[in-house]
């Protein structure tokens, strides 16, 4: 499975060769997208507004762009401004589809790994469900004092009307070959950017083109690794000359690896498919080695027996100008 993912990703973000056979399907995908938007415009498909502002954070490409850290950062900024924030998410790969609350004690298999991470990192209600409109309504019913809702990865979910849209772009990969699925990584055409309120560029490169209404997200430098099983936290320098395994199952693992490289750590890569459910056997061959994981991966490894699992914390800082722009547009400034 991982090999297939790599082959497809290479076609999307490197030179397009054999992937050209899918171009007719991409045109068909474009027609379906256009029809769907047309039906919403004619109100054949209904888009419903709720009683509080909705801020949608999403992307138009496949793979990880860094949405979850941005949701955390933005929610914390709003909380500092004395606003009560609620969060809704799809709950990808969770067992159930109905709208429900995520608790800190929830099983990631029941609610999804990213929503559980959001709940553990934030002091605010988090709800998941396949229908974001129903999730938002249930959240407001249970927490009527909420001032605004952040929808994590709901850009293409038009059934829920939104007041502000944020598009997250991986500044190193940008939009790949700029083809729609399945030839390329795009869920929507590039022209979608013209209708976005703000664009966040994660990991901007010198080759990145200037995008209108764009802001940068700064990754705060972390000097320690957190212990998964309650041991004393570890400084990066203490791993020098140690055998290290960088183990991950996220959409864009290179961002994780690049962070470790910046710390001058020598490591062996162990890559799994996105949202992978880790098992004890994945660790048994590395019992005498240090293992570093992302926060999202690590929360699925609480029951794993291994004394040297370290978690790389990720904290983003966004420009105050963007937070101000959001609150001004939704009427909460």
C-alpha positions as MATLAB code, in Angstrom:
seq = 'XXXXXXXXXXXXXXXXXXXXXXXXXXXXXXXXXXXXXXXXXXXXXXXXXXXXXXXXXXXXXXXXXXXXXXXXXXXXXXXXXXXXXXXXXXXXXXXXXXXXXXXXXXXXXXXXXXXXXXXXXXXXXXXXXXXXXXXXXXXXXXXXXXXXXXXXXXXXXXXXXXXXXXXXXXXXXXXXXXXXXXXXXXXXXXXXXXXXXXXXXXXXXXXXXXXXXXXXXXXXXXXXXXXXXXXXXXXXXXXXXXXXXXXXXXXXXXXXXXXXXXXXXXXXXXXXXXXXXXXXXXXXXXXXXXXXXXXXXXXXXXXXXXXXXXXXXXXXXXXXXXXXXXXXXXXXX';
ca = [
       0.000    0.000    0.000;
       2.784    2.422    0.900;
       4.502    1.720   -2.452;
       1.301    2.530   -4.355;
       0.927    5.780   -2.380;
       4.506    6.753   -3.238;
       4.039    6.022   -6.936;
       0.914    8.197   -7.046;
       2.499   10.982   -4.990;
       5.508   11.057   -7.311;
       3.168   11.545  -10.272;
       1.322   14.310   -8.463;
       4.332   16.250   -7.198;
       7.196   15.245   -9.484;
       7.316   14.621  -13.241;
       4.011   13.419  -14.680;
       4.627   10.365  -16.902;
       2.387    7.286  -16.814;
      -0.186    9.262  -14.813;
      -1.302   10.976  -18.036;
      -3.584    8.018  -18.722;
      -5.906    9.430  -16.047;
      -6.387   12.833  -17.729;
      -9.850   11.885  -19.157;
     -10.952   10.972  -15.623;
      -9.739   14.363  -14.362;
     -11.944   16.080  -16.947;
     -14.865   13.948  -15.774;
     -14.083   14.904  -12.181;
     -14.128   18.587  -13.202;
     -17.576   18.171  -14.782;
     -18.929   16.534  -11.619;
     -17.461   19.301   -9.442;
     -18.990   21.972  -11.655;
     -22.411   20.310  -11.593;
     -22.296   20.021   -7.804;
     -21.492   23.726   -7.381;
     -24.194   24.627   -9.932;
     -26.787   22.657   -7.972;
     -25.809   24.507   -4.791;
     -26.109   27.815   -6.663;
     -29.625   26.869   -7.799;
     -30.456   25.714   -4.238;
     -31.190   22.217   -5.498;
     -28.547   21.235   -2.968;
     -29.134   23.184    0.226;
     -26.460   25.081    2.147;
     -27.587   25.916    5.694;
     -26.365   28.672    7.988;
     -26.162   28.256   11.752;
     -26.469   30.904   14.466;
     -22.733   31.501   15.031;
     -19.903   32.251   12.576;
     -18.232   29.251   10.939;
     -14.561   29.342    9.983;
     -13.494   26.571    7.621;
      -9.873   25.437    7.439;
      -9.096   23.116    4.561;
      -7.050   22.452    1.459;
      -7.545   21.694   -2.214;
      -4.798   19.060   -2.433;
      -4.459   15.499   -1.214;
      -2.064   14.758    1.613;
      -1.036   16.632    4.719;
      -0.664   20.394    4.585;
      -0.643   21.130    8.317;
      -4.315   21.898    8.975;
      -4.514   20.424   12.476;
      -1.670   22.520   13.996;
      -3.297   25.577   12.433;
      -6.672   24.743   14.011;
      -4.941   24.452   17.387;
      -3.087   27.736   16.976;
      -6.148   29.636   15.791;
      -8.377   28.239   18.544;
      -5.826   29.298   21.164;
      -5.679   32.801   19.678;
      -9.461   33.093   19.864;
      -9.480   31.808   23.442;
      -6.956   34.494   24.413;
      -9.474   37.029   23.112;
     -12.101   35.625   25.493;
     -14.078   33.853   22.769;
     -15.675   30.444   23.328;
     -14.649   28.167   20.469;
     -16.171   24.926   19.225;
     -14.549   22.582   16.709;
     -16.110   20.147   14.258;
     -14.333   17.556   12.126;
     -15.049   14.574    9.910;
     -13.410   11.963   12.144;
     -11.590   10.238    9.290;
     -11.414    6.430    9.591;
     -13.547    6.440   12.757;
     -15.974    3.562   13.311;
     -19.113    5.692   13.405;
     -20.651    8.394   11.206;
     -23.201   10.090   13.493;
     -22.560   13.447   15.196;
     -20.934   12.965   18.613;
     -18.650   14.655   21.113;
     -14.974   13.821   21.416;
     -13.751   13.338   24.982;
     -10.164   13.186   26.190;
     -10.870    9.571   27.118;
     -12.259    8.711   23.654;
     -10.701    5.953   21.573;
      -9.139    7.303   18.375;
     -10.756    4.413   16.500;
     -14.165    5.756   17.507;
     -13.590    9.463   16.790;
     -10.506    9.702   14.549;
      -6.906   10.530   15.437;
      -6.888   14.227   14.528;
     -10.088   15.137   16.457;
      -8.746   13.316   19.524;
      -5.486   15.259   19.267;
      -7.475   18.509   19.028;
      -9.405   17.601   22.171;
      -6.261   16.721   24.075;
      -4.532   19.962   23.091;
      -7.458   22.367   23.490;
      -9.885   23.287   26.241;
     -12.965   23.459   24.033;
     -15.713   21.138   22.753;
     -14.845   18.990   19.738;
     -17.520   17.142   17.740;
     -17.171   14.728   14.838;
     -19.531   13.290   12.255;
     -19.801   12.676    8.544;
     -22.366   15.509    8.264;
     -20.698   18.689    9.523;
     -23.982   20.599    9.613;
     -25.484   18.081   12.045;
     -22.267   18.085   14.077;
     -22.356   21.881   14.348;
     -26.025   21.866   15.400;
     -25.408   19.223   18.057;
     -22.396   21.137   19.381;
     -24.459   24.329   19.704;
     -27.309   22.438   21.337;
     -24.948   21.050   23.975;
     -22.860   24.233   24.312;
     -25.181   27.201   23.574;
     -22.619   29.808   24.709;
     -20.218   29.080   21.864;
     -19.172   32.237   19.983;
     -17.807   30.607   16.818;
     -17.068   27.239   15.252;
     -13.925   26.088   13.453;
     -14.493   23.368   10.889;
     -11.373   21.249   10.433;
     -11.032   20.163    6.796;
     -14.501   21.119    5.585;
     -13.700   23.255    2.555;
     -15.595   20.986    0.137;
     -18.518   20.357    2.523;
     -20.906   23.015    1.175;
     -23.968   21.811    3.107;
     -22.682   23.934    5.996;
     -22.536   27.610    5.099;
     -19.332   29.346    6.147;
     -18.369   32.913    7.045;
     -14.611   32.664    6.493;
     -12.514   30.220    4.474;
      -8.840   29.472    5.115;
      -6.866   27.439    2.617;
      -3.699   25.727    3.868;
      -0.905   25.177    1.341;
       2.304   23.210    1.748;
       4.817   25.792    0.545;
       7.330   23.114   -0.465;
       4.940   21.120   -2.657;
       2.417   23.865   -3.541;
      -0.187   22.450   -5.975;
       1.920   19.749   -7.586;
       1.305   19.229  -11.296;
      -1.898   21.336  -10.996;
      -4.141   18.598  -12.411;
      -7.375   17.544  -10.756;
      -7.752   14.063   -9.305;
      -6.762   11.426  -10.195;
      -4.074   12.796  -12.572;
      -2.977   15.351   -9.991;
      -3.482   16.129   -6.301;
      -6.165   18.813   -6.696;
      -9.604   18.388   -5.153;
     -10.704   21.639   -6.791;
      -9.267   23.806   -9.587;
      -6.599   26.407   -8.819;
      -9.129   29.189   -9.533;
     -10.751   28.284   -6.208;
      -8.107   30.528   -4.610;
      -9.910   33.599   -5.968;
     -12.796   32.927   -3.567;
     -10.742   32.118   -0.459;
     -10.608   34.679    2.378;
      -7.088   33.791    3.540;
      -4.307   31.418    2.517;
      -1.797   30.019    5.001;
       1.566   29.003    3.548;
       3.220   26.285    5.600;
       6.961   25.789    5.084;
       7.240   28.510    2.395;
      10.087   28.008   -0.067;
      11.938   30.617   -2.084;
      10.346   29.191   -5.219;
       6.786   29.627   -3.906;
       4.729   31.998   -6.007;
       3.072   34.948   -4.346;
      -0.530   34.139   -3.484;
      -3.069   36.869   -2.827;
      -4.399   37.139    0.756;
      -1.657   34.825    1.989;
      -0.174   34.686    5.482;
       2.690   32.680    6.903;
       2.541   30.181    9.731;
       5.747   30.110   11.747;
       6.784   26.846   13.307;
       8.007   27.546   16.842;
      11.333   25.893   17.531;
      11.029   23.037   20.021;
      14.188   21.914   21.800;
      12.826   18.869   23.591;
      11.096   15.613   22.847;
       8.217   14.506   25.057;
       8.130   11.048   26.574;
       5.099    9.008   25.539;
       5.169    6.856   28.653;
       5.828    9.421   31.361;
       9.613    9.395   31.480;
      11.646   12.573   31.740;
      11.552   14.635   28.546;
      14.609   14.443   26.315;
      16.717   17.148   24.676;
      17.615   16.606   21.040;
      21.310   16.878   21.822;
      21.038   13.784   24.023;
      20.200   11.690   20.963;
      23.472   12.463   19.247;
      25.321    9.236   18.354;
      22.210    7.199   19.326;
      20.291    4.886   16.999;
      17.036    6.629   16.127;
      13.971    5.484   14.192;
      11.677    8.192   12.811;
       8.343    6.375   12.580;
       5.277    7.982   11.062;
       1.959    7.444    9.341;
       1.012   10.939    8.172;
       0.077   12.361    4.774;
       3.304   14.294    4.205;
       6.123   12.661    6.206;
       8.900   14.767    4.650;
       7.907   17.756    6.782;
       8.442   15.617    9.891;
      11.785   14.324    8.621;
      12.997   17.787    7.693;
      12.350   18.991   11.232;
      14.473   16.165   12.624;
      17.237   16.887   10.113;
      17.305   20.500   11.278;
      18.152   19.152   14.744;
      21.185   17.309   13.352;
      19.758   13.930   14.247;
      20.789   10.870   12.237;
      17.832    8.545   11.857;
      16.303    5.678    9.921;
      12.928    6.310    8.298;
       9.983    3.992    8.902;
       6.999    5.184    6.862;
       3.442    3.861    7.073;
       0.273    4.875    5.211;
      -1.650    7.963    6.346;
      -3.763    7.401    9.502;
      -2.081    4.020    9.999;
      -3.134    2.022   13.059;
       0.134    1.062   14.745;
       0.630   -2.422   16.160;
       3.058   -3.892   18.681;
       4.867   -5.841   15.958;
       5.815   -2.539   14.283;
       8.009   -1.772   17.310;
       9.304   -5.190   18.320;
      12.317   -5.018   16.041;
      13.441   -1.677   17.527;
      13.215   -2.291   21.277;
      16.798   -1.111   21.892;
      16.441    2.026   19.738;
      14.927    5.460   20.282;
      11.740    6.056   18.306;
      10.494    9.560   17.436;
       6.886   10.115   16.344;
       4.515   12.973   15.612;
       1.833   13.834   18.156;
      -0.892   12.457   15.894;
       0.888    9.126   15.503;
       1.882    8.844   19.154;
      -1.652    9.073   20.537;
      -2.350    5.741   18.806;
       0.581    4.097   20.590;
      -0.339    4.538   24.255;
      -0.657    0.765   24.740;
       2.525   -0.065   22.841;
       5.220   -1.628   25.022;
       8.399    0.315   24.341;
      10.386    2.473   26.759;
      11.976    4.841   24.252;
       9.127    6.408   22.281;
       9.544   10.178   22.009;
       7.011   12.659   20.698;
       7.931   15.660   18.566;
       5.702   18.592   19.615;
       4.547   20.966   16.899;
       3.430   24.517   17.646;
       2.506   27.082   15.013;
       2.309   30.827   15.360;
       0.108   32.730   12.914;
       0.176   36.404   12.063;
      -1.998   38.639   14.244;
      -3.171   40.357   11.069;
      -4.936   37.183    9.964;
      -6.721   36.688   13.277;
      -7.845   40.312   13.136;
      -9.082   39.850    9.571;
     -11.154   36.826   10.541;
     -12.806   38.451   13.538;
     -13.517   41.628   11.624;
     -15.257   39.796    8.795;
     -17.375   37.586   11.066;
     -18.345   40.512   13.309;
     -16.514   39.504   16.486;
     -13.730   42.099   16.546;
];
